Amino acid sequence: MTRDEFRRRTYTFNTLEAFAPLREELLALLNRLFPGEGMLLFVAVNEAVNNALFHGRRNGVLHLVTLIVEWTDADVLVVVRDQGPGFPQSPKEFLLHEALALKESGRGLHIMAHCADEVTFSAAGNEVTLRKRRSST
């Protein structure tokens, strides 16, 4: 295994049932990268995965969800991408409306923003990137 492969994990799945066995491996990885704090980023990743699985459908059919974890000594990036049509509105605009954080649909974006240091979306809205800085100690 090369150093690049060691610093990158890629998962693909298309149902919650297929994601379930990967959750433990993902949580263990994040706990190793963020001792004592891995659960916070895991919560954000779980929200992104749920959004992809429940909203990433095209013509009612969910295709693959890809989850990529890349890390350096400085930070960790997690990309969650689905093959759906993306957000019907700008996710950045959505995050500006704090009242939406309390609604059943939409609070996942606010949770991601709270748990990660940076949240960015692709132009199409079918990919979210979560960034969390690692402490230098």
C-alpha positions, 0 to 999 in steps of 0.5 A, a space after each residue: 500500500 502506498 502512502 497516498 492510498 494509506 491517506 485516502 479511503 473510498 467507499 461506494 454504496 446505494 442504500 442505508 443497509 449497504 452503508 451500515 457495515 461501513 459506519 464502524 470502519 469510518 467511525 474508527 478512522 475518524 476517531 484515530 484521526 481526531 482522538 476523542 473528537 472523531 464523533 463530531 465529524 462522523 455526525 456531519 458525515 452521517 448527515 451528508 450520507 443521509 442527504 445523499 441517500 434520501 435526496 440523491 435520487 434521479 427519476 425515483 432511483 438512487 444510484 451510487 453514493 461515493 464517500 471519500 476520506 482524505 487526510 494530511 497532517 493538517 486536515 481531513 476532507 470528506 467528500 460525499 457525492 451522489 448522482 442525483 439532480 442536486 439541491 433545488 436551491 442554493 445550499 449556501 442560501 439555505 444555510 443563511 436561514 437559521 429558522 430552517 435549522 429547526 425544521 425536520 427537512 434541512 437541519 442536516 445542512 446546519 448540523 454539518 456546518 456546526 460539526 465541520 470547520 468548512 462545508 462546501 458544495 459543488 455547483 450542481 449541489 450533488 456533492 458536499 465537501 466537509 473539512 476539519 482541521 487537525 490539531 498540531 499537537 
